[in-house]
Amino acid sequence: MFGINLFNLWPAHWGLRGKMRQRAKIEYNYSALEHDRLRKEKLIKLDLCGSEAGLAKLALSLEFGDITQREYKEGVIILTYQKGSFEAKTAENELLLEYGDITQLDFEKAKATLADEPWVHGELHGDPDEGFYFEMDWNTLFLDYLSTLGFSGSSDEDIVDQWVTRLYTNEFMLGEWDALKPEIEAGVKVGKIKRDDGKTEHT
């Protein structure tokens, strides 16, 4: 006994050649719902190659619940960007931000560092009765920038401390700090507190 492939009996298939025939055959032989995944896998293998095939397989794994949405996005980054590139690291940081693994400030700091740009952030806390203090964070490129302006010190915190002191006394002002709250008056004494997380508070 031998089997007859019913695909070949359909007149609509007689004139098909090459990939068109292979595709039609896959669609015909795996049309049942229980063969949905196998049909899609075979079509991916037929139609795609390289990273496009990888992305399609990744999407298929997500569709059938083999991986999470996050794992899918991580896979897309790996398949789309060159490992270690600016684009890859930026996409990785965006994903970390999306899932709450880093804060918006962490993201902005990392973004600036990747772009080879100085970055500093200061948050003003306190009130007129109790006094004010800055919570500061920066990247190493900001320290390099301060060095070009003539700032120096025995530590990174010391260099930033000098910069903040000049901000307070109006001897030195950067454009980013033009919007400082008016309650801060010139001549306020600036102290500094090293926090457990490595950041510095200026009071």
Number of C-alpha atoms within 10 A of each C-alpha: 3 4 5 8 9 9 15 11 10 8 9 10 14 11 8 14 11 7 11 11 14 15 17 16 17 17 16 13 13 16 13 10 9 9 12 12 15 14 20 17 15 15 17 18 14 14 11 13 12 8 13 14 18 18 21 18 16 19 19 18 16 17 13 9 10 13 15 12 13 14 14 18 17 15 16 18 20 17 18 15 14 12 12 10 11 14 15 17 18 18 18 16 19 18 17 17 16 13 11 10 13 14 13 14 13 14 17 16 20 18 18 16 17 14 11 13 15 17 19 18 15 17 11 16 13 11 11 8 6 7 12 16 20 19 17 19 20 18 17 15 16 19 20 13 14 17 13 10 9 8 16 17 12 7 9 12 21 14 18 23 21 16 18 20 20 16 19 19 16 12 11 11 14 8 6 9 11 9 7 13 9 6 10 17 11 13 13 13 11 18 13 15 13 11 10 7 6 10 13 20 22 22 17
